[in-house]
Amino acid sequence: MTRPAVRPAAISAVLYLMATAVLGRELLAHPATRIMHDEIDPLLIAGILRWNATHVPLTDAWWQFPIFHPATDVLAFSEHLLGVSVIAAPLDWLTGSSIVAANLTSLATFPLCALAAFALARHLTGSSLAAFVAGLVYGFGPYRMGQLAHVQMLAVQWAPIAILALHLYLETRATRWLALFGAAWMLQALSNGYALFFLSVFVGLWMLWFVVLQRQWQTAVSLALTMAVASVPLAPILSKYVAVHARNGFTRGPLEVRAFSADAMGFLCAPFEVSAWGWMRHACVPEGELFPGLVTGLLFVAGFLLLRRSQKHGWSDRRWLVALRVLAVAFAAVQIASAVAVAVGGPWNLEFGPISAHAASAARPFMLAMVALACAFVSSPGFRGALRASSPLAFYLAVTVVMWWCALGPDPKVGGEASEVPGPFAVLMQAPGFSSLRVPGRFWLMGTLSMSMVVAHVVAAMLHARQAAVSTLVVAALSLGVLADGWEANMPTAAVPPGPPNPAALRGQVVLYLPAGNIADAFPTYYGVEHGWRSVNGYSGFEPNHYDGVRQASKFELEGLFTAFTESADLHVVVAADAPRMRELVARQPGVKTTGTSATATQYLVPSRSRTVAMPHGTPAPVAEVRSSCPPANILADQSREEIWTCAPQEGTESITLTLASPMRVTGIRMTQGRPVEFPRQLLIETSLDGTTWTAARRGDIVPEFIRAAHAAPTLPVVEVAIEPAEARVVRLRQVGRDPMAAWSLREVEVLTEAPVSTR
């Protein structure tokens, strides 16, 4: 950077820092006792950042994030945040506080993102004033305010640097810019798992526009090799994630992906945190707050006008292309009229003899109109001319639209209604890794980058040939408008929750917080890292199947919750002050001791006991007949685990009766779970020799057995329940608990026996 260019960059940096200081004034006033936005996700993030600052990355110890005991490799259950730790770890080492480090890191992303966008826009337009506005759009826009709880969504400063390096390499062919691109792309991928995929799509489109379509094959090879080399440090991390997710059966179902896809009208949904526009909540869905800001939106639309004005159409167009555009625009007009008619008057139906037309929803015609208009746009002389000239403005306009479209997920919705028009994300889901992404709406993260570059081009055109004083006034007005669109008068913060009463007693121990299985699990997740214990609780992107046993045992106050963990070690239990029934439950445990009290919690020690849950022995006996309260019963003993028997909900009346081929000495039951978490809340096992007179062999929860089985085989738990050996020919399983929110599902049931009963 030349000396004349340093001064505006420095001034911009100071102004960005000042804006950040005002925005985060509450956090800066209490950096160690309050945390940005809320006390849930930010606490998990603070814990991960502290873990990274105190462990060597990629070692086995680093992967053993201390939650969801006894699960292993738990760091792969969520984002590892290594790229964010480039900033957070030194802050942690300097301050000695993980909360201070997390807060300062989150705030630092605002000026860093703004300055990175400034650098890219300054290079593209040559205007420092226009670049300053672009920096505000990217660093302080409304979308970022809706992501305050997720530092990985804020720490996207490496993306503009990566794109800037691409432009510089294309212009100079200097190897140093290739190195910068590779490093920035890698750091962004290490900061945000979504960015690994979404930025890669952005880079792929950049290469298509500026390199491939210009037939610069040597450049394409150089860039591809650079990405391949930059991917090498990611390989062991990605392979670990793939292995851990496969072992635990972690997947993202289509319903979950659709739920976190933005709505096509999401640009009318502003984050509630934004002071000026928080009231505008049209077509809002989780992670779908795409409102760009009024000023930014108007400048973006002006970008299309600027593109049209900047392109010279001195060459004649082909007739078939003209016809295509006319048809596309006409088709779009008809579809828009149809959508408006449905929106205003409801579904309609028209018939003209043998020809009929109807519409029941505005969603499908709206999306079809968007497709038609996109076809008309890309076939226009202006766009094709811009493509031939490798116009940056046209590229960033087009990419913004593509990013918006990808954010709509595989099945775009309009106003909450399915359009039945597949989006580009449906195609991307066929590529490795994309099917595991839960939130397509986060594609808009890259859309805010491309939109900021469009704004830079428009502002640069507005300032062209104007006097310096006028330009300064224009930029000042635009900057205030952009800031106002995304400003939070009172950035939300939350008090850091108090820790356990006696943390020193918990170091190196197994700790259970009660109640368990809710968002408050973020507290022991953070404090387990902070004070050095292994937490039974956990809060993460994924959770192991065995943890549902902990959740249900806590919900229904089951004694087996403690037995599951005291067989191998002492269990320290911290009970919230507002959970008196939980305190009574803990106080009933044999040998329990109180080790600490505070205004918010009571701390106990439940001592280790020798194995109290017997392991059944014996071999499966032949089953002559099986009956159940829910059909079909035969699949429960067909020696196949393909089909799943389900009874729902658990009302306390479900039963399975198994008749053996002959009387046997029964020692237990082996149940192969259908869906891992659908286990019986209370199980009564009865035996009989004649099917008429029954003897209760076991009654109670099976939480310890379920946790043991789900930990040993997460994707297909086989729960073994021992009973006092009894001679029987008929065994009946009765689900006697009540859980209206859960089913009981099984793939197979086996009766374990010792030997045939003597008939002498």
C-alpha positions in Angstrom: 0.0 0.0 0.0 1.4 3.4 -1.0 1.8 6.2 1.5 -1.2 8.2 0.1 -3.4 5.2 0.5 -2.3 4.6 4.1 -3.8 7.8 5.5 -7.4 7.1 4.4 -7.1 3.5 5.6 -5.8 4.7 9.0 -8.6 7.3 9.3 -11.2 4.6 8.3 -9.8 2.2 10.9 -10.0 4.8 13.6 -13.6 5.6 12.7 -14.5 1.9 12.6 -13.0 1.5 16.0 -14.9 4.5 17.4 -18.2 3.1 16.0 -17.4 -0.3 17.6 -16.5 1.4 21.0 -19.9 3.2 21.0 -21.8 0.1 19.9 -20.1 -2.1 22.5 -19.9 0.4 25.3 -21.9 -1.7 27.8 -19.6 -4.7 27.1 -16.5 -2.6 27.4 -17.6 -1.2 30.7 -18.1 -4.8 32.1 -15.9 -7.0 30.0 -15.4 -9.8 32.7 -18.9 -10.0 34.1 -21.2 -9.6 31.1 -21.1 -11.4 27.8 -22.4 -10.4 24.3 -26.0 -11.0 23.5 -27.0 -13.9 25.8 -25.6 -16.5 28.2 -26.2 -19.6 26.0 -24.2 -19.8 22.7 -21.7 -17.2 23.8 -20.8 -19.3 26.8 -20.2 -22.3 24.7 -18.0 -20.2 22.4 -16.1 -18.8 25.4 -15.5 -22.3 26.6 -14.2 -23.5 23.2 -11.9 -20.5 22.8 -10.5 -21.1 26.3 -10.0 -24.8 25.4 -8.1 -23.8 22.2 -6.0 -21.3 24.2 -4.9 -24.1 26.7 -4.6 -27.1 24.4 -2.4 -28.0 21.4 -4.6 -28.2 18.4 -5.1 -31.5 16.6 -3.8 -33.6 19.5 -6.0 -36.3 21.0 -6.3 -34.2 24.2 -7.6 -31.3 22.2 -10.4 -33.3 20.7 -11.6 -34.4 24.2 -13.7 -31.3 25.0 -15.0 -32.1 28.5 -18.8 -32.4 28.0 -21.3 -35.2 27.4 -19.2 -37.6 29.6 -18.4 -40.4 28.8 -18.5 -39.4 25.1 -15.2 -39.0 23.3 -13.9 -36.6 20.6 -16.6 -34.2 21.6 -15.0 -31.1 20.1 -16.1 -32.5 16.7 -19.7 -32.1 17.8 -19.5 -28.3 17.2 -17.3 -25.6 15.6 -13.7 -25.8 16.7 -13.1 -22.1 16.1 -9.4 -22.4 15.5 -9.4 -19.5 13.1 -11.1 -17.3 15.7 -8.5 -18.3 18.2 -5.8 -16.6 16.2 -7.3 -13.4 17.9 -8.9 -14.9 21.0 -6.0 -17.0 22.3 -3.5 -14.0 22.7 -6.3 -12.0 24.4 -6.9 -14.9 26.8 -3.2 -15.2 27.6 -2.9 -11.5 28.2 -6.0 -11.0 30.3 -6.3 -14.4 31.9 -10.1 -14.2 31.4 -11.9 -16.3 28.9 -15.0 -14.0 29.1 -12.9 -10.9 28.4 -11.2 -12.6 25.5 -14.5 -13.8 24.0 -16.0 -10.3 24.4 -13.0 -8.5 22.9 -12.8 -11.0 20.1 -16.4 -10.5 19.2 -16.1 -6.7 19.2 -12.8 -6.8 17.2 -14.6 -8.5 14.3 -16.5 -5.3 13.6 -13.6 -3.0 12.7 -11.6 -6.0 11.2 -14.5 -6.9 8.8 -15.0 -3.3 7.9 -11.4 -2.7 7.2 -11.0 -5.9 5.2 -14.0 -4.8 3.0 -12.5 -1.3 2.8 -9.3 -2.8 1.3 -11.2 -4.8 -1.3 -13.5 -1.9 -2.2 -10.6 0.5 -2.4 -8.8 -1.7 -4.8 -11.8 -2.3 -7.0 -13.0 1.4 -7.2 -9.9 3.5 -6.4 -12.1 5.6 -4.1 -11.3 5.6 -0.4 -14.5 7.4 0.4 -16.6 4.8 -1.4 -14.6 2.0 0.2 -15.3 3.5 3.6 -19.1 3.2 3.0 -18.6 -0.4 1.8 -16.7 -1.2 5.0 -19.6 0.0 7.0 -22.1 -2.1 5.0 -20.0 -5.2 5.6 -18.9 -4.6 9.1 -21.9 -3.0 10.7 -24.9 -4.1 8.6 -28.2 -5.4 10.0 -27.4 -9.1 9.2 -24.4 -9.0 11.6 -26.6 -7.7 14.4 -28.7 -10.8 14.1 -25.6 -13.0 14.6 -24.2 -11.4 17.8 -24.4 -14.7 19.7 -22.2 -16.5 17.1 -18.7 -15.2 16.9 -17.9 -17.6 14.0 -20.6 -15.7 12.0 -19.0 -12.3 13.0 -15.4 -13.4 12.3 -15.6 -13.2 8.5 -12.8 -10.7 8.0 -10.7 -13.2 6.1 -13.2 -13.5 3.2 -12.6 -10.0 1.7 -8.9 -10.5 2.1 -9.1 -13.7 0.1 -11.1 -12.1 -2.7 -8.7 -9.1 -2.7 -5.8 -11.4 -3.1 -7.5 -13.1 -6.1 -7.9 -9.7 -7.8 -4.3 -8.7 -7.1 -3.0 -12.0 -8.4 -5.0 -11.7 -11.6 -3.5 -8.3 -12.2 0.1 -8.9 -11.2 0.6 -12.7 -11.3 2.8 -12.2 -8.2 3.1 -15.4 -6.2 2.8 -13.5 -2.9 -0.9 -12.8 -3.7 -1.5 -16.5 -4.2 0.0 -17.2 -0.8 -2.2 -14.5 0.7 -5.3 -16.0 -0.9 -4.4 -19.5 0.3 -3.8 -18.3 3.9 -6.9 -16.1 4.0 -9.1 -18.8 2.6 -7.7 -21.3 5.1 -8.1 -19.0 8.1 -11.7 -18.2 7.1 -12.4 -21.9 6.8 -10.9 -22.5 10.2 -13.0 -19.7 11.7 -16.4 -20.8 10.4 -17.3 -24.2 9.1 -20.1 -22.7 6.9 -17.6 -20.4 5.3 -15.5 -23.4 4.2 -18.4 -24.2 1.9 -20.0 -20.8 1.2 -16.8 -18.9 0.6 -15.6 -21.8 -1.6 -18.8 -21.3 -3.8 -18.0 -17.6 -3.9 -14.5 -18.2 -5.0 -15.7 -20.8 -7.5 -18.0 -18.2 -9.1 -15.2 -15.6 -9.1 -12.9 -18.1 -10.9 -15.7 -18.8 -13.4 -16.3 -15.1 -14.1 -12.8 -13.7 -14.2 -10.7 -16.7 -15.2 -12.5 -19.7 -16.8 -14.8 -17.7 -19.1 -11.8 -15.6 -20.1 -9.9 -18.8 -20.9 -7.0 -18.1 -18.6 -6.3 -21.8 -18.0 -2.9 -21.4 -16.4 -4.3 -19.0 -13.9 -7.1 -21.4 -13.2 -4.6 -24.2 -12.5 -2.6 -22.0 -10.2 -5.6 -21.0 -8.2 -6.8 -24.6 -7.9 -3.4 -25.8 -6.8 -3.3 -23.0 -4.2 -6.7 -24.1 -2.8 -5.5 -27.7 -2.7 -2.3 -26.8 -0.8 -4.4 -24.6 1.6 -6.7 -27.5 2.2 -3.9 -29.7 3.5 -4.0 -28.3 7.1 -7.8 -28.8 7.0 -7.6 -32.5 6.0 -7.0 -34.0 9.4 -9.8 -31.9 10.9 -12.3 -32.7 8.2 -11.4 -36.4 8.4 -11.9 -36.4 12.1 -15.3 -34.7 11.8 -16.4 -37.2 9.2 -15.3 -40.1 11.3 -16.9 -38.8 14.6 -20.2 -37.9 12.9 -20.4 -41.3 11.2 -19.7 -43.1 14.4 -22.4 -41.2 16.3 -24.9 -41.1 13.4 -25.0 -37.3 13.2 -27.0 -36.1 10.2 -29.1 -33.1 9.2 -32.5 -34.2 8.1 -34.3 -32.4 5.2 -36.9 -31.0 7.6 -34.2 -29.3 9.6 -32.5 -27.9 6.6 -35.8 -26.5 5.3 -36.5 -25.0 8.7 -33.3 -23.0 8.6 -33.6 -21.9 5.0 -34.4 -18.2 4.5 -37.7 -17.0 2.9 -37.6 -15.3 -0.5 -39.2 -12.3 1.2 -36.6 -12.4 4.0 -35.2 -9.0 2.9 -38.3 -7.7 4.7 -37.2 -9.3 7.9 -34.8 -7.3 10.1 -33.1 -8.6 13.2 -35.1 -7.6 16.3 -31.9 -6.2 17.8 -31.7 -3.4 15.1 -33.1 -0.3 16.7 -34.6 1.4 13.6 -36.0 -1.6 11.8 -36.5 -4.3 14.5 -40.3 -3.9 14.1 -40.1 -5.1 10.5 -40.5 -8.9 10.9 -42.2 -10.0 7.6 -41.5 -13.6 6.4 -39.1 -14.2 9.3 -37.7 -17.6 9.9 -34.8 -18.8 12.0 -31.5 -17.6 10.5 -33.5 -15.8 7.7 -33.2 -12.1 8.6 -31.9 -10.9 5.3 -32.8 -7.2 5.6 -29.8 -5.3 4.1 -30.8 -1.9 5.3 -32.8 0.8 3.5 -29.8 2.8 2.3 -27.8 -0.3 1.3 -30.8 -1.8 -0.5 -31.4 1.4 -2.5 -27.7 1.6 -3.4 -27.7 -2.0 -4.5 -30.7 -1.4 -6.8 -28.8 1.6 -8.2 -26.1 -0.8 -9.1 -28.2 -2.3 -11.8 -28.9 1.1 -13.3 -25.2 1.9 -13.1 -24.4 -1.3 -14.9 -26.9 -0.5 -17.7 -25.4 3.0 -18.1 -21.8 1.8 -18.1 -22.3 -0.8 -20.9 -22.1 0.3 -24.5 -24.4 -1.6 -26.8 -22.9 -0.8 -30.1 -23.2 -4.3 -31.5 -26.4 -5.8 -32.7 -28.1 -8.5 -30.7 -29.2 -11.9 -32.1 -32.8 -12.2 -32.9 -33.3 -15.4 -31.0 -31.9 -13.8 -27.9 -34.2 -10.8 -28.3 -37.1 -13.3 -28.6 -36.0 -15.2 -25.6 -35.9 -12.0 -23.5 -39.3 -10.9 -24.6 -40.8 -14.3 -23.8 -39.0 -14.4 -20.4 -40.2 -10.9 -19.5 -43.8 -11.7 -20.7 -43.8 -15.0 -18.7 -42.5 -13.2 -15.6 -45.2 -10.5 -16.0 -47.9 -13.1 -16.1 -46.5 -15.0 -13.1 -46.2 -11.8 -11.1 -49.8 -10.9 -12.0 -50.8 -14.4 -10.9 -49.0 -14.0 -7.6 -50.5 -10.6 -6.9 -54.0 -11.9 -7.7 -53.6 -14.7 -5.2 -52.1 -12.4 -2.6 -55.0 -9.9 -2.9 -58.0 -12.1 -3.7 -57.0 -15.6 -2.8 -56.8 -18.7 -5.1 -58.3 -18.3 -8.5 -59.3 -20.5 -11.5 -60.1 -19.5 -15.1 -61.4 -21.6 -17.9 -61.5 -20.8 -21.6 -63.1 -23.8 -23.2 -60.5 -26.6 -23.1 -57.9 -24.3 -21.7 -57.8 -23.6 -17.9 -55.5 -21.8 -15.6 -55.4 -21.7 -11.8 -53.2 -20.7 -8.9 -53.6 -21.6 -5.3 -50.4 -20.0 -4.0 -48.4 -16.9 -4.7 -45.1 -18.7 -4.0 -44.7 -20.7 -7.1 -45.5 -17.9 -9.6 -43.2 -15.6 -7.7 -40.2 -17.9 -7.9 -41.0 -18.7 -11.6 -41.0 -15.0 -12.3 -37.6 -14.7 -10.6 -36.2 -17.5 -12.7 -37.6 -15.9 -15.9 -36.2 -12.4 -15.0 -32.8 -13.9 -14.2 -32.8 -15.6 -17.7 -33.8 -12.3 -19.3 -31.0 -10.5 -17.4 -28.2 -12.9 -18.2 -29.2 -12.9 -21.9 -29.2 -9.1 -22.1 -26.5 -7.3 -24.1 -25.5 -5.3 -21.0 -24.8 -8.4 -19.0 -23.1 -10.2 -21.8 -21.0 -7.2 -22.5 -20.1 -7.0 -18.8 -19.2 -10.7 -18.9 -16.9 -10.2 -21.8 -15.2 -7.3 -20.1 -15.0 -9.1 -16.8 -16.9 -6.3 -15.1 -16.4 -6.4 -11.3 -19.7 -4.5 -10.8 -21.7 -7.1 -12.9 -20.0 -9.9 -11.1 -20.8 -8.7 -7.6 -24.4 -7.9 -8.6 -24.9 -11.4 -10.0 -23.2 -13.1 -7.1 -25.4 -11.2 -4.6 -28.5 -12.6 -6.3 -26.9 -16.1 -6.4 -26.1 -15.9 -2.7 -29.7 -14.8 -1.9 -31.0 -17.7 -3.9 -28.8 -20.2 -2.2 -29.8 -18.9 1.2 -33.4 -20.0 0.3 -32.4 -23.6 0.7 -33.3 -26.6 -1.5 -37.0 -25.7 -1.6 -37.5 -21.9 -1.6 -40.4 -20.5 0.3 -42.2 -17.3 -0.4 -44.1 -15.7 2.5 -43.9 -19.0 4.3 -45.4 -21.0 1.4 -43.5 -23.6 -0.5 -42.8 -22.6 -4.1 -42.1 -26.1 -5.5 -39.3 -24.6 -7.5 -36.0 -26.1 -6.6 -33.2 -23.7 -5.7 -29.5 -23.9 -6.4 -28.9 -25.2 -2.9 -30.6 -28.4 -4.0 -27.8 -28.9 -6.5 -25.1 -28.0 -4.0 -26.5 -30.7 -1.6 -25.3 -33.3 -4.0 -21.7 -32.2 -3.4 -19.7 -33.7 -0.5 -20.3 -31.9 2.8 -23.2 -29.7 1.8 -25.9 -32.2 2.9 -24.6 -31.9 6.5 -25.1 -28.1 6.6 -28.1 -27.2 8.7 -28.5 -23.5 7.9 -28.6 -22.6 4.2 -29.8 -19.1 5.3 -26.2 -18.4 6.3 -25.3 -18.2 2.6 -26.4 -14.6 3.0 -23.1 -14.0 4.9 -21.4 -14.0 1.5 -24.2 -12.0 0.0 -23.4 -9.1 2.4 -19.8 -9.1 1.1 -20.8 -8.9 -2.6 -23.5 -6.4 -1.8 -20.9 -4.1 -0.1 -18.8 -4.2 -3.2 -21.8 -3.1 -5.3 -22.4 -0.3 -2.9 -18.7 0.8 -3.3 -19.1 0.9 -7.1 -22.3 3.0 -6.9 -20.9 5.4 -4.4 -17.7 5.8 -6.4 -19.8 6.7 -9.4 -21.8 9.2 -7.4 -18.6 10.9 -6.3 -17.0 11.0 -9.7 -15.9 14.5 -10.7 -17.4 16.0 -7.6 -15.6 18.5 -5.4 -13.9 17.1 -2.3 -16.2 19.0 0.1 -19.3 17.7 -1.7 -18.0 14.2 -1.8 -17.3 14.3 1.9 -20.8 15.5 2.7 -22.3 12.8 0.5 -20.3 10.0 2.1 -21.0 11.4 5.6 -24.8 11.2 4.9 -24.6 7.8 3.4 -22.4 6.5 6.2 -24.9 7.8 8.8 -27.7 6.1 6.9 -25.9 2.8 6.7 -25.0 2.9 10.4 -28.5 3.8 11.3 -29.9 0.9 9.4 -27.9 -1.6 11.4 -27.4 0.2 14.6 -28.3 -1.1 18.0 -28.9 1.6 20.5 -28.4 -0.9 23.3 -26.4 -3.9 22.3 -27.8 -6.8 24.2 -25.6 -8.3 26.8 -26.1 -10.9 29.6 -24.7 -11.4 33.0 -22.2 -14.3 33.2 -24.1 -16.8 35.4 -22.5 -17.7 38.7 -20.4 -20.8 38.9 -20.8 -23.8 41.3 -20.6 -23.2 45.1 -17.4 -25.0 45.6 -15.5 -25.3 42.2 -12.3 -26.4 43.8 -13.9 -29.7 44.9 -14.9 -30.4 41.2 -11.6 -30.2 39.5 -10.8 -33.5 37.7 -14.2 -34.9 38.7 -17.3 -36.0 36.9 -20.0 -33.4 37.4 -23.8 -33.4 36.7 -25.8 -30.2 36.7 -29.6 -30.5 37.4 -32.0 -30.0 35.9 -30.3 -31.3 32.8 -31.2 -31.4 29.1 -32.1 -27.7 28.4 -30.3 -24.6 27.2 -28.9 -24.1 30.8 -26.5 -26.9 29.9 -24.4 -24.1 28.5 -23.4 -23.2 32.1 -21.7 -26.5 33.0 -20.3 -26.6 29.5 -18.4 -23.4 30.1 -17.6 -23.9 33.7 -16.3 -27.4 33.1 -13.6 -26.0 30.8 -13.0 -23.1 33.2 -12.6 -25.2 36.3 -11.3 -28.4 34.8 -14.0 -31.0 35.3 -15.7 -33.6 33.0 -19.3 -32.6 32.6 -22.2 -35.1 32.1 -24.2 -32.2 30.7 -23.3 -30.6 27.3 -24.4 -28.0 24.9 -23.2 -28.2 21.4 -24.2 -28.4 17.7 -24.8 -32.1 18.0 -25.4 -34.3 21.1 -24.7 -38.0 21.6 -27.7 -40.3 21.7 -26.9 -41.4 25.2 -27.6 -37.9 26.5 -31.3 -38.3 25.8 -31.2 -40.8 28.7 -29.8 -38.1 30.9 -32.5 -35.6 29.7 -35.4 -37.9 30.3 -34.1 -39.1 33.7 -33.8 -35.4 34.7 -37.3 -34.6 33.3 -39.0 -37.5 35.1 -36.8 -37.5 38.2 -35.6 -41.1 37.7 -33.2 -42.8 40.2 -31.3 -44.5 37.4 -29.7 -41.1 36.4 -27.2 -41.5 39.2 -26.6 -45.2 38.9 -25.5 -44.7 35.3 -22.4 -42.7 36.5 -21.6 -43.9 40.0 -20.6 -47.4 38.9 -17.2 -46.1 37.9 -16.5 -42.9 39.8 -17.8 -40.4 42.3 -20.5 -38.2 40.9 -20.6 -34.5 41.9 -24.1 -33.0 41.5 -24.9 -29.3 41.3 -28.6 -28.5 41.7 -30.2 -25.2 40.9 -31.8 -23.4 43.8 -35.1 -23.2 42.0 -35.3 -27.1 41.7 -36.4 -28.3 45.2 -37.6 -31.7 43.9 -34.2 -32.3 42.3 -32.6 -31.6 45.6 -34.9 -34.1 47.3 -34.0 -36.7 44.6 -30.3 -36.2 45.1 -30.6 -36.2 48.9 -32.1 -39.7 48.7 -29.0 -41.3 47.2 -26.9 -43.6 49.4 -24.0 -41.9 51.1 -24.7 -38.5 49.6 -22.8 -35.5 51.1 -23.4 -31.7 50.7 -20.1 -30.1 49.6 -21.2 -26.5 49.0 -24.1 -24.1 49.0 -24.8 -20.7 47.5 -27.7 -18.4 46.7 -28.0 -20.1 43.3 -27.2 -23.8 43.8 -26.4 -26.6 46.2 -23.5 -29.0 45.5 -23.4 -32.7 46.4 -21.1 -35.7 46.3 -22.8 -39.0 45.4 -20.1 -41.6 46.1 -19.1 -44.3 43.7 -20.7 -47.7 44.2 -19.7 -51.1 42.9 -21.7 -52.2 39.8 -25.4 -51.9 40.9 -26.9 -52.7 37.5 -26.3 -56.3 36.6 -25.3 -57.4 33.2 -27.6 -60.2 31.9 -26.0 -63.4 30.8 -27.3 -66.3 28.7 -28.1 -66.8 25.0 -31.2 -65.8 23.0 -34.0 -68.4 23.2 -36.2 -69.3 20.2 -39.5 -67.4 20.2 -42.6 -69.2 19.1 -45.0 -66.3 19.2 -44.9 -62.6 19.8 -47.8 -60.2 20.4 -47.9 -56.5 21.0 -50.3 -53.7 21.7 -49.2 -52.0 18.5 -48.9 -53.9 15.2 -47.1 -55.4 13.5 -45.7 -57.6 16.3 -43.9 -60.2 14.1 -41.1 -57.8 13.1 -39.9 -57.8 16.8 -38.7 -61.4 16.5 -38.0 -62.0 12.9 -34.2 -62.0 13.2 -34.0 -58.9 11.1 -33.2 -55.4 12.2 -34.4 -53.6 9.1 -38.0 -52.7 10.1 -38.9 -50.6 13.1 -41.8 -51.4 15.5 -43.3 -48.2 17.0 -45.8 -47.5 19.7 -46.6 -43.8 20.3 -47.0 -42.0 22.5 -45.9 -43.6 25.7 -49.2 -43.7 27.7 -48.4 -46.5 30.1 -50.4 -49.2 28.3 -47.9 -50.5 25.7 -46.9 -54.1 25.9 -45.0 -56.9 24.1 -45.6 -60.6 25.0 -43.1 -63.2 23.9 -43.9 -66.9 24.1 -40.8 -69.2 24.0 -40.8 -72.6 22.2 -40.4 -74.3 25.6 -39.9 -73.3 29.3 -36.5 -71.8 29.9 -34.6 -70.2 32.7 -34.9 -66.5 31.8 -32.1 -64.1 32.8 -32.8 -61.0 30.9 -34.1 -59.1 27.9 -32.1 -57.7 24.9 -33.8 -54.9 23.0 -32.3 -53.4 19.8 -33.5 -49.8 19.7 -35.5 -48.6 16.7 -34.7 -44.9 16.9 -31.9 -44.5 19.5 -33.7 -42.1 21.8 -37.1 -43.8 21.9 -36.6 -46.1 24.9 -39.3 -46.9 27.5 -39.6 -44.4 30.4 -40.6 -47.1 32.9 -40.4 -50.8 32.1 -42.1 -53.7 33.8 -40.8 -57.2 32.9 -43.1 -60.1 33.9 -42.6 -63.8 33.5 -45.1 -66.7 33.5 -45.1 -70.4 32.9 -48.7 -70.6 31.6 -49.4 -67.0 30.3 -52.0 -66.6 33.0 -50.2 -66.2 36.3 -47.5 -63.5 36.1 -44.6 -62.6 38.4 -42.9 -59.2 38.3 -39.2 -59.8 37.5 -38.1 -56.2 37.1 -39.8 -52.7 37.4 -38.3 -49.3 37.0 -36.4 -47.1 34.6 -33.7 -48.5 32.3 -31.6 -45.2 32.1 -28.3 -46.9 33.1 -28.8 -49.7 30.6 -29.8 -47.2 27.9 -26.8 -44.9 28.5 -24.4 -47.8 28.6 -25.8 -49.2 25.3 -26.1 -45.8 23.5 -22.5 -45.0 24.4 -21.2 -48.4 23.2 -23.1 -48.3 19.9 -24.5 -44.8 19.3 -26.2 -45.6 16.0 -27.8 -48.9 17.0 -28.0 -49.2 20.8 -28.7 -52.7 22.1 -30.2 -52.4 25.6 -29.7 -55.4 27.9 -31.8 -55.6 31.0 -31.1 -58.3 33.6 -33.7 -59.9 35.9 -33.6 -62.3 38.7 -33.3 -65.7 36.9 -36.8 -67.3 36.7 -38.3 -70.3 35.0 -40.7 -69.1 32.4 -42.2 -69.8 29.0 -43.9 -66.4 28.5 -42.2 -63.0 29.0 -44.1 -59.8 28.9 -42.7 -56.3 28.6 -45.0 -53.5 29.7 -44.2 -49.8 29.3 -45.8 -48.3 32.4 -44.4 -44.7 32.2 -46.0 -41.7 30.6 -44.4 -39.4 28.1 -46.8 -37.8 25.5 -43.8 -36.4 23.6 -42.0 -39.8 23.0 -42.6 -43.1 21.2 -41.3 -46.5 22.1 -39.5 -48.1 19.1 -37.6 -51.3 18.6 -36.1 -53.3 15.9 -35.7 -56.6 17.7 -36.5 -58.2 21.1 -34.7 -61.2 22.4 -35.2 -63.3 25.6 -31.9 -64.3 27.2 -31.9 -67.7 28.9 -29.5 -70.1 30.6 -30.8 -73.6 29.8 -34.1 -75.5 29.3 -36.1 -76.2 32.4 -36.1 -79.9 33.4 -39.5 -81.6 32.8 -38.9 -84.6 35.1 
